[in-house]
Amino acid sequence: MLKEEAASGVKGSNPDHVASDDTVRIAIILPCYNEEAAIELTVSEFKEALPDADVYVFDNNSSDATIEVAQRAGATVRSETNQGKGNVVRRMFADVEADVYVMADGDATYDASNVTELIALLWNNNLDMVNGARKHSDDAAYRPGHKFGNRMLTSLVKLFFGRNLEDMLSGYRVFSRRFVKSFPSMSSGFEIETELTVHALQMRLPIDEVQVKYRARPENSVSKLSTYGDGLRILRMIGFLVKEEKPLLFFFSLAGLIFIPSGLVFLSVLLEFLETSQVARFPSLFAALTGFLMSIVCIACALILDTVSRGRREARRLSYLQYEAPKP
């Protein structure tokens, strides 16, 4: 529905529907680690799609010629020595100044021809994030195992935080300035996409999603993603965010998990006492009572941390409101 409007609304880096003047600054930010084989193609395609945009490549301790190739392609190259994509994104958001930020991986898997559509959708509708949901026709581009894991993790985020994004783990996104400058990044690795998504959902920010073309890596380009290792890191991040953002749900669930077996043990001791008028299993009774006490502690933690969590959300909201909205 918006595709035609979006495509016609962007010319170079200054969408016709984006602003009435030429002051809109668009930054292409590309995190990279050993992408010598792909970074030149990535930079050139984005420069062709948005010739007036600033292209930044943030190198993350590459041991190949990524820096030299990116500079030769015309990108501004900066470095982040703390290893991990989350660390790179944190540095990019802090160092780059723009009105619109386009983030993509430096592996040439995302089609830059979609970028004008994403930018126009964000700017024309006063959105804070547009997610690029990967659409592919080649199994080599998006392996079935990765696709299944993405669906499972995306479903978990929907269960806990609401609203279903089709591709929560996409690395192709467009952000407003107010999102970038008020995002309190905590991640260090590939779980950064999960944190970005949950932040937007918890803050109830205006977001949208567009399907984008996704293709296989160029020859000699190797994926840095560890299927099981990074999958576990993302799962751990979801658990951490549930604890931080929804402490009532987290600690009440924990209290229930402790209370139910404790209650069953206590019930068995109680029934035995009613039959014999004796308590023969004191260790079981003490274990049950300890479980009840732990459940009470969990409930108290839930009530206290819920207040703390509300305060943190209010602080993030106030920080977010310090920045102007996009002005179509």
ABEGO torsion letter per residue (X at the ends): XAAAAAAAABBEABBAAABABAABBBBBBBBBBGAAAAAAAAAAAAAAABAABBBBBBBBGBABAAAAAAAAAGBBBBBBABBEAAAAAAAAAAABBBABBBBBBAAGABBAAAAAAAAAAAAAAGBABBBBBBBBABAAABBAAAAAAAAAAAAAAAAAAEEBBABAABABBBBBAAAAAABBBABABAAAAAAAAAAAAAAGBBBBBBBBBBBBBBBGBBBABBAAAAAAAAAAAAAAAAAAABAAAAAAAAAAAAAAAAAAAAAAAAAAAAAAGBBABAAAAAAAAAAAAAAAAAAAAAAAAAAAAAAAAAAAAAAAAABBBBBX
